[in-house]
Amino acid sequence: MIGKHRIKELMDLDKKHFLHPTSPIKQQQDQGPSFIFTEGKGIYLKDIEGNTVIDGMSSLWNVNIGHGNEELGKSAMEQMSKLAFSSCFATFSNEPAIRLAAKLAQVSPGDLSATFFTSGGSEANDTAYKLARHYWILRGQPNRKKIISRTKSYHGVAMGSTNATGLKPFRDFTNSFDPDFCYADHFSTEDLRRVIEAEGPETIAAFIAEPIQGAGGLHIAPEDYFKEVRRICDEYGLLFITDEVITGFGRTGKYFGMEHYHVAPDMMCFAKGVTSGYAQLGGVMLSEKIHQDFMELSTGTLLHGYTYSGHPMACAVALKNIELIEQEGLIENAEKMGIELLTGLKRIQGERRIVGKVKGLGLMAGLELLKDCQTKKTFENPVSPLIVAEAAKRGLICRSVVFDGQDVVVFAPPLIIKKEEIDKLIDIINESIAAVEEAIVK
């Protein structure tokens, strides 16, 4: 057991030296880090005090294969022992990056065939916008530079991806508003058409959408929504970009979320599940047509690149991760266990007074909280953070979404989860909601 002195030392050092991402600074300074994790195995994490919790969010929707997978560690060590890093600038290359690009072309929807590698999802989104704008410059239409995204969308926190994010608080964080980004209602193709007409089709480079909105509150598109989006993009000559950073590599019970809608994009952003978080990697895939246009029209240097684009070790980990996802049937398990998760959440809906809509696809699911489920009246102050806090006390990590007037608890456990573990998750969240109901519902 780690001594109290060491724990206090780490807590104090954390507060003094570690500025945490997407975290309340005051909470950190008042209470220190909520967990200091030291180990992970399967769907579980263990903290410095010896507490074990279910990672009901796969950390950040990304530990698809679960924690502590030794084969991924071995693949990293083997690659680092041979070639830890080499640049991919100036047409230099390495075998893991080449093999991974070829594998991605094999498993991705439509005719996506070429990959630009990044270090993560925000970089992938920024890259997609830059490549879309450069594409139209090459095509002799430089005024096509606007990017349309959707309300309640989340596309990352780099400068471009922040502006594409439809959740306004992320844009309000800084005064970097970019007028070349605009937003359509999250499930209205009529509003998409209205925005295109209002902005002028000749000024728009691309439309970007998540197959399922994750950080925006677990919103699943109507069945024909993306087919109509594809038709509208083709009608006006827009590139259609899908953001599969969260939904890729089995999360929804398909390899990629857009496969549920039988629609193929012109570009696809990915990250997170490509390595299950064991290494930092993301990328943008281009359709065969877009790639062909780049090859034919580009005469100079592609002036965009990251130091770690095509990182050999990260690509080797991704190849092993994808191999294990396929060998162990984790995509099929995500579909099967997703049904179990949704069934359990619907049972909670029938037992608890404040649970409104239950929604999910594969191992992405959410519970909407309402003060009155009959009238759809919401709470004056969101209660999902209270439920998340109660769940943490009982050994379950989940997440609340409160942006844009929402009040949702979301779940995204590792794809290796078993039925008995789903049952345990359901029991904990049911107890947590019951405790909050008892405290606040009169």
C-alpha positions in Angstrom: 0.0 0.0 0.0 1.3 3.4 -0.9 1.9 5.6 2.1 -0.2 8.7 2.9 2.9 10.9 2.7 3.5 9.9 -1.0 -0.2 10.4 -1.9 -0.2 13.9 -0.3 3.0 14.7 -2.2 1.5 13.7 -5.5 -1.7 15.6 -4.8 0.3 18.8 -3.9 2.6 18.4 -7.0 -0.5 17.9 -9.2 -2.1 21.1 -7.9 1.1 23.1 -8.3 2.4 21.9 -11.6 -0.2 20.1 -13.7 -2.8 22.2 -15.7 -5.4 19.5 -16.5 -7.2 19.4 -19.8 -11.0 20.0 -19.8 -11.1 20.2 -16.0 -12.4 22.8 -13.5 -9.2 24.5 -12.2 -10.9 25.6 -9.0 -12.0 22.0 -8.2 -8.5 20.8 -8.8 -7.0 23.4 -6.5 -9.6 22.8 -3.8 -9.7 19.0 -3.9 -6.7 17.9 -5.9 -7.1 15.2 -8.6 -10.2 13.1 -8.1 -8.2 9.9 -9.0 -4.5 9.2 -9.5 -4.6 6.0 -11.5 -1.7 3.5 -11.3 -3.0 0.4 -13.0 -5.5 -0.8 -15.6 -6.7 -4.3 -16.5 -9.6 -5.1 -18.8 -12.5 -2.8 -18.0 -11.0 -1.8 -14.7 -8.8 1.0 -13.4 -7.0 1.0 -10.0 -6.0 4.2 -8.3 -3.1 5.1 -5.9 -5.2 4.3 -2.8 -6.0 0.8 -4.1 -9.6 1.6 -5.2 -10.8 -0.3 -8.3 -13.4 1.2 -10.6 -15.2 0.2 -13.9 -14.0 2.4 -16.7 -17.5 3.0 -18.1 -16.2 5.6 -20.6 -13.2 3.7 -22.0 -11.4 6.7 -20.5 -12.2 9.1 -23.4 -14.2 6.8 -25.6 -10.9 5.3 -26.8 -9.7 2.3 -24.9 -11.6 0.0 -27.1 -9.5 -3.1 -26.5 -9.4 -2.6 -22.7 -6.6 -1.8 -20.3 -3.4 -3.7 -19.8 -3.2 -5.6 -23.1 0.3 -7.0 -23.1 0.4 -7.7 -26.9 0.0 -4.0 -27.6 2.9 -3.3 -25.2 5.0 -5.9 -26.9 4.3 -4.5 -30.3 5.4 -1.0 -29.1 8.6 -2.4 -27.5 9.5 -4.4 -30.6 9.0 -1.4 -33.0 10.8 1.0 -30.7 13.7 -1.5 -30.5 14.0 -1.5 -34.3 12.9 2.0 -35.3 11.2 4.2 -32.6 10.8 7.3 -34.9 11.7 8.6 -38.3 10.3 11.5 -40.2 7.8 11.1 -43.0 8.5 14.5 -44.5 10.2 14.8 -47.9 8.6 11.4 -49.0 10.5 9.5 -46.3 8.5 6.5 -45.1 8.5 3.4 -42.8 6.8 0.0 -43.1 4.3 0.3 -40.2 2.9 3.5 -41.6 2.6 2.0 -45.1 1.0 -1.2 -43.8 -1.5 0.7 -41.6 -2.5 3.0 -44.5 -3.2 -0.1 -46.7 -5.1 -1.8 -43.9 -7.3 1.3 -43.3 -8.1 1.4 -47.0 -9.2 -2.2 -46.8 -11.6 -1.8 -43.8 -13.0 1.7 -44.3 -16.3 2.6 -45.9 -16.8 3.5 -49.6 -13.7 4.2 -51.6 -11.6 5.8 -48.9 -8.1 4.9 -50.0 -5.3 7.3 -48.8 -4.5 8.4 -45.3 -2.8 11.5 -43.9 -1.6 10.6 -40.3 -1.8 12.9 -37.3 -1.2 12.6 -33.6 -4.9 12.7 -32.6 -8.5 13.7 -33.3 -8.2 17.5 -33.1 -5.3 17.4 -35.5 -7.2 15.1 -37.8 -10.1 17.5 -37.9 -7.9 20.5 -38.5 -6.1 18.6 -41.3 -9.4 17.8 -43.0 -10.4 21.4 -43.1 -7.1 22.5 -44.5 -7.0 19.7 -47.1 -10.6 20.5 -48.1 -9.7 24.2 -48.6 -6.5 23.3 -50.5 -8.5 20.9 -52.7 -10.7 23.7 -53.9 -7.7 26.0 -54.5 -6.3 23.2 -56.7 -9.6 23.0 -58.4 -9.6 26.7 -59.2 -12.3 27.7 -56.7 -10.3 29.4 -53.8 -13.5 31.1 -52.5 -14.7 27.7 -51.3 -13.3 27.8 -47.8 -16.3 27.8 -45.4 -16.9 24.7 -43.2 -20.4 23.8 -42.1 -20.9 21.7 -39.0 -23.8 21.0 -36.8 -25.2 22.3 -33.5 -24.3 20.0 -30.6 -21.3 18.7 -32.5 -17.8 18.2 -31.1 -14.8 18.1 -33.3 -11.8 18.9 -31.0 -10.0 21.8 -29.4 -7.3 22.8 -31.9 -8.1 26.2 -33.5 -10.0 25.0 -36.5 -11.7 22.1 -34.8 -12.8 24.4 -31.9 -14.5 26.6 -34.5 -16.1 23.6 -36.1 -17.5 22.5 -32.7 -21.2 23.3 -32.5 -21.1 23.4 -28.7 -20.9 27.1 -28.0 -19.1 27.0 -24.7 -16.0 25.6 -26.4 -16.0 28.5 -28.8 -16.6 31.0 -26.1 -13.5 29.8 -24.2 -11.4 32.0 -26.5 -12.0 35.0 -28.6 -10.9 33.2 -31.8 -14.2 33.1 -33.6 -13.7 32.3 -37.3 -16.5 33.6 -39.6 -15.7 30.9 -42.1 -17.3 28.3 -39.9 -21.1 28.1 -39.7 -23.6 25.7 -38.2 -26.8 23.9 -39.2 -29.3 22.4 -36.9 -28.0 19.0 -35.8 -30.6 16.8 -37.5 -32.3 19.1 -40.0 -31.4 18.6 -43.6 -33.7 21.6 -44.4 -31.6 23.8 -42.2 -28.4 22.5 -43.9 -29.9 23.5 -47.2 -30.9 26.9 -45.8 -27.3 27.6 -44.5 -25.8 26.6 -47.8 -28.1 28.9 -49.7 -27.6 31.8 -47.2 -23.8 31.5 -47.2 -23.6 30.8 -50.9 -22.6 27.3 -52.2 -19.7 28.8 -54.1 -18.1 29.8 -50.7 -18.4 26.4 -49.0 -15.7 23.8 -49.0 -17.2 21.1 -46.9 -19.8 19.8 -44.4 -18.6 17.8 -41.4 -20.7 15.5 -39.1 -20.2 12.8 -36.5 -22.2 9.7 -37.3 -23.3 9.8 -33.6 -22.8 12.9 -31.6 -20.9 11.8 -28.5 -19.8 14.7 -26.4 -22.8 16.6 -27.5 -25.2 14.3 -25.6 -25.4 10.9 -27.5 -27.5 12.0 -30.4 -28.3 9.3 -33.0 -29.3 10.4 -36.5 -32.7 9.4 -38.0 -32.4 6.6 -40.5 -32.3 8.6 -43.8 -30.6 11.7 -42.5 -27.1 11.0 -43.9 -28.4 9.7 -47.2 -30.1 13.1 -47.6 -27.0 14.9 -46.4 -25.0 13.0 -49.1 -27.5 14.1 -51.8 -27.3 17.7 -50.7 -23.5 17.8 -50.6 -23.5 16.3 -54.1 -26.1 18.7 -55.4 -24.1 21.8 -54.2 -20.7 20.3 -54.8 -19.6 20.2 -51.2 -17.2 17.7 -49.8 -18.7 15.5 -47.1 -16.4 14.8 -44.1 -17.3 12.4 -41.4 -15.7 12.6 -37.9 -15.3 9.0 -36.8 -12.9 9.9 -34.0 -15.2 8.4 -31.4 -17.3 6.1 -33.5 -14.5 4.3 -35.4 -13.0 0.8 -34.8 -16.0 -1.0 -33.5 -17.5 1.4 -31.0 -21.0 1.3 -32.5 -21.0 -2.4 -33.4 -19.7 -1.7 -37.0 -16.2 -1.0 -38.0 -17.2 2.7 -38.5 -20.4 4.5 -37.4 -21.3 5.7 -40.9 -21.8 2.0 -42.0 -25.1 2.1 -40.1 -26.4 4.6 -42.7 -24.9 3.0 -45.8 -23.3 6.3 -46.8 -19.7 7.0 -47.8 -17.9 10.3 -47.2 -15.3 12.1 -49.3 -13.0 12.4 -46.2 -13.0 10.6 -42.9 -11.3 11.7 -39.6 -10.3 9.0 -37.1 -8.2 8.6 -34.0 -8.9 7.2 -30.4 -9.9 3.6 -31.1 -7.3 3.1 -33.9 -4.7 2.4 -31.1 -7.2 2.0 -28.2 -5.3 4.9 -26.6 -2.1 2.9 -26.3 -0.3 5.4 -28.6 -1.1 8.8 -29.9 -2.4 8.5 -33.5 -5.1 9.9 -35.7 -5.6 10.7 -39.4 -7.7 11.7 -42.3 -8.7 9.4 -45.1 -9.4 10.6 -48.6 -11.6 9.0 -51.2 -10.0 7.6 -54.3 -11.4 10.5 -56.4 -10.1 13.2 -54.0 -6.7 11.5 -53.8 -6.5 11.2 -57.5 -7.3 14.9 -57.9 -4.5 15.8 -55.4 -2.1 13.6 -57.4 -3.0 15.2 -60.7 -3.4 18.8 -59.7 -0.7 19.3 -57.0 2.6 20.5 -58.5 4.4 21.7 -55.4 5.0 20.6 -51.8 2.0 19.7 -49.6 2.7 22.3 -47.0 1.0 20.6 -44.1 2.5 18.0 -41.7 3.1 17.1 -38.1 6.4 15.9 -36.6 4.7 12.7 -35.6 2.7 12.0 -38.8 3.2 8.3 -39.6 5.0 7.7 -36.3 6.4 4.1 -36.7 5.7 2.9 -33.1 2.2 4.4 -33.1 1.4 2.8 -36.4 2.8 -0.6 -35.3 0.5 -0.4 -32.2 -2.4 0.5 -34.4 -1.8 -2.5 -36.7 -1.7 -4.9 -33.7 -4.7 -3.3 -32.1 -6.8 -3.7 -35.3 -5.6 -7.3 -35.6 -6.8 -8.0 -32.1 -10.1 -6.3 -32.6 -10.7 -8.5 -35.6 -9.3 -11.8 -34.1 -11.3 -11.4 -30.8 -14.5 -10.4 -32.5 -14.8 -7.2 -30.6 -16.9 -5.4 -33.2 -19.5 -8.2 -32.9 -19.2 -8.1 -29.1 -19.8 -4.4 -29.1 -23.1 -5.0 -31.1 -24.1 -7.8 -28.7 -23.2 -6.1 -25.5 -24.6 -2.8 -26.7 -28.0 -4.5 -26.8 -27.5 -5.7 -23.2 -26.5 -2.3 -22.1 -29.5 -0.6 -23.8 -31.8 -3.3 -22.3 -30.4 -2.6 -18.8 -30.8 1.1 -19.2 -34.4 0.8 -20.3 -35.0 -1.3 -17.2 -33.7 1.6 -15.1 -36.0 3.9 -17.1 -38.9 1.9 -15.9 -37.8 2.0 -12.3 -36.6 5.5 -11.8 -38.7 8.7 -11.9 -36.1 11.1 -13.4 -34.9 9.0 -16.4 -36.4 10.2 -19.6 -35.1 9.1 -23.0 -32.7 6.1 -23.2 -30.5 6.1 -26.4 -27.6 4.1 -27.7 -26.0 2.3 -30.6 -23.4 -0.4 -29.9 -21.3 0.5 -26.8 -22.3 4.1 -26.9 -25.4 4.9 -24.7 -27.0 7.7 -22.7 -29.7 8.4 -20.2 -31.5 11.7 -20.4 -32.6 13.2 -17.0 -35.9 15.0 -16.5 -37.7 16.5 -13.5 -41.0 15.4 -15.0 -40.9 12.7 -17.7 -44.6 13.3 -18.6 -44.2 17.0 -19.3 -40.5 16.8 -20.3 -39.7 19.5 -17.7 -36.0 19.7 -17.1 -34.2 20.4 -13.8 -33.3 24.0 -13.0 -29.7 22.8 -12.4 -28.5 19.6 -14.1 -28.5 16.5 -12.0 -26.3 14.3 -14.3 -23.1 15.5 -12.5 -24.6 14.4 -9.2 -25.3 11.0 -10.6 -21.8 10.7 -12.1 -20.3 11.6 -8.7 -22.5 9.0 -6.9 -21.4 6.4 -9.5 -17.7 7.2 -8.9 -18.2 6.6 -5.1 -19.7 3.1 -6.0 -16.9 2.2 -8.4 -18.1 3.3 -11.9 -16.7 6.1 -14.1 -19.2 7.6 -16.5 -19.7 11.1 -17.8 -22.3 13.9 -17.7 -23.2 16.2 -20.6 -24.7 19.5 -19.7 -23.9 21.8 -22.6 -26.7 23.6 -24.5 -29.3 22.8 -21.8 -28.7 19.1 -21.8 -28.7 16.8 -18.8 -27.4 13.4 -19.9 -25.3 10.6 -18.4 -23.3 8.8 -21.1 -21.5 5.4 -21.2 -18.9 3.9 -23.6 -17.2 0.9 -21.9 -14.4 -1.1 -23.5 -15.5 -3.4 -26.3 -14.2 -6.4 -24.4 -16.9 -6.0 -21.7 -18.9 -9.2 -20.7 -22.6 -9.5 -19.8 -21.9 -9.9 -16.1 -19.9 -6.7 -16.2 -22.7 -4.9 -18.0 -25.0 -6.1 -15.2 -22.7 -4.7 -12.6 -22.5 -1.4 -14.4 -26.3 -1.2 -14.6 -26.7 -2.0 -10.9 -24.2 0.8 -9.9 -25.8 3.4 -12.1 -29.3 2.4 -10.9 -28.2 2.8 -7.3 -26.6 6.1 -8.1 -29.8 7.5 -9.7 -31.8 6.2 -6.8 -29.6 8.1 -4.3 -29.9 11.3 -6.3 -33.7 10.9 -6.6 -34.0 10.4 -2.8 -32.0 13.6 -2.3 -33.6 16.0 -4.7 -37.0 14.7 -5.8 -39.9 15.9 -3.6 
